[in-house]
């Protein structure tokens, strides 16, 4: 692969049974680490993301899940990086939704704007953290090149029992690789 994959997990991190961790183990790349996975602070997570970007050169592809999506969107409001070739945003939570984790602070406080790189938004019909309407509005706001509804897959995480999530890999290849 000619792109460095940068993985951004959500609250609690992505464990061994999560598709995102499996992809990282299979494909390599950079895993953005945080001091606190259970009490995320947007400012700290942004600094960690920026540090991860500074460790890589060349074209980068962002693979974000849940709160990792909001981290990228918050970062993009004030930063840019011409080497980011695209973003794959899976199960982005609604920061103003009723089930958004109260332990997460500072996320979703600014307006969304079009990203300077191609993006794919992947959502589920029954995600407890975001309605399909929110996901569609988010895709429009960031200028996503594609939005994909994968049906009833919950939060598209380990509890969804997706294994290596071949469907997600196909979505990535068909919709994001085609745009970059």
TORNU-146982 format. One record per residue (C-alpha): residue in three letters; x, y, z. Coordinates in steps of 0.2 Angstrom, whole numbers, padded with zeros to 4 digits, always signed. Example, Ala and Ser with C-alpha at 12.3 -4.5 7.8 and 13.67 -1.06 7.14 Angstrom:
REM residues 2
ala+0062-0022+0039/ser+0068-0005+0036/
//
This chain:
REM residues 180
unk+0000+0000+0000/unk+0007+0017-0005/unk-0002+0026+0009/unk+0002+0026+0028/unk-0014+0021+0037/unk-0017+0032+0053/unk-0030+0023+0065/unk-0040+0034+0077/unk-0051+0024+0089/unk-0065+0029+0100/unk-0068+0030+0118/unk-0061+0014+0127/unk-0050+0011+0112/unk-0053-0003+0100/unk-0049-0020+0107/unk-0043-0036+0099/unk-0060-0041+0093/unk-0063-0024+0084/unk-0062-0023+0065/unk-0051-0008+0067/unk-0038-0016+0078/unk-0038-0031+0066/unk-0035-0020+0051/unk-0021-0012+0060/unk-0013-0029+0064/unk-0015-0035+0046/unk-0010-0019+0037/unk+0001-0009+0049/unk+0002+0009+0050/unk+0001+0021+0065/unk-0011+0019+0080/unk-0015+0035+0088/unk-0013+0032+0107/unk-0020+0043+0121/unk-0016+0045+0140/unk-0034+0042+0144/unk-0046+0031+0134/unk-0060+0032+0146/unk-0060+0051+0150/unk-0056+0058+0133/unk-0052+0077+0132/unk-0053+0084+0115/unk-0038+0095+0117/unk-0027+0080+0122/unk-0034+0069+0109/unk-0030+0083+0096/unk-0012+0084+0102/unk-0010+0065+0101/unk-0017+0065+0083/unk-0005+0079+0078/unk+0010+0070+0086/unk+0005+0054+0076/unk+0004+0065+0060/unk+0021+0072+0064/unk+0029+0054+0064/unk+0024+0050+0046/unk+0028+0057+0029/unk+0020+0054+0012/unk+0002+0051+0008/unk-0009+0046+0023/unk-0026+0038+0025/unk-0036+0041+0041/unk-0046+0026+0047/unk-0057+0033+0061/unk-0070+0025+0072/unk-0083+0034+0083/unk-0074+0047+0094/unk-0059+0046+0082/unk-0070+0053+0069/unk-0074+0068+0080/unk-0056+0070+0084/unk-0051+0072+0065/unk-0066+0084+0062/unk-0061+0095+0076/unk-0043+0095+0070/unk-0048+0099+0052/unk-0057+0115+0058/unk-0040+0123+0063/unk-0027+0113+0054/unk-0023+0106+0037/unk-0011+0093+0030/unk-0009+0091+0011/unk-0002+0074+0013/unk-0019+0067+0020/unk-0026+0058+0005/unk-0043+0053+0012/unk-0053+0049+0028/unk-0064+0034+0032/unk-0076+0039+0045/unk-0086+0024+0053/unk-0100+0026+0066/unk-0097+0045+0070/unk-0106+0049+0086/unk-0118+0063+0088/unk-0109+0074+0101/unk-0126+0082+0105/unk-0136+0065+0106/unk-0143+0058+0122/unk-0131+0044+0123/unk-0115+0054+0120/unk-0103+0049+0134/unk-0102+0062+0147/unk-0084+0058+0151/unk-0079+0065+0134/unk-0076+0083+0135/unk-0074+0097+0121/unk-0080+0087+0106/unk-0092+0094+0094/unk-0091+0111+0100/unk-0087+0119+0083/unk-0096+0120+0066/unk-0092+0106+0053/unk-0085+0111+0037/unk-0080+0103+0021/unk-0064+0093+0022/unk-0049+0096+0010/unk-0048+0078+0006/unk-0060+0064+0000/unk-0070+0056+0014/unk-0082+0042+0016/unk-0095+0041+0030/unk-0101+0024+0035/unk-0116+0023+0046/unk-0128+0010+0053/unk-0147+0010+0055/unk-0147+0006+0073/unk-0131+0015+0080/unk-0136+0020+0098/unk-0124+0035+0097/unk-0130+0043+0080/unk-0146+0042+0070/unk-0145+0039+0051/unk-0151+0057+0049/unk-0136+0064+0059/unk-0124+0053+0049/unk-0131+0060+0033/unk-0131+0078+0039/unk-0113+0075+0044/unk-0108+0068+0027/unk-0116+0083+0018/unk-0107+0095+0030/unk-0090+0088+0027/unk-0092+0086+0009/unk-0090+0067+0009/unk-0087+0059-0008/unk-0098+0044-0002/unk-0110+0039+0012/unk-0114+0021+0015/unk-0127+0014+0026/unk-0122-0004+0031/unk-0139-0008+0038/unk-0142-0014+0056/unk-0124-0016+0063/unk-0126-0006+0079/unk-0110+0005+0083/unk-0100-0005+0070/unk-0088-0011+0084/unk-0083-0027+0092/unk-0101-0029+0099/unk-0107-0030+0081/unk-0096-0046+0079/unk-0090-0041+0062/unk-0073-0050+0063/unk-0061-0043+0050/unk-0076-0034+0042/unk-0073-0038+0024/unk-0088-0027+0020/unk-0079-0012+0027/unk-0064-0016+0017/unk-0074-0017+0001/unk-0082+0000+0005/unk-0065+0007+0008/unk-0058+0001-0009/unk-0074+0005-0019/unk-0077+0022-0012/unk-0062+0030-0005/unk-0048+0022-0015/unk-0058+0027-0031/unk-0058+0045-0025/unk-0039+0047-0021/
//
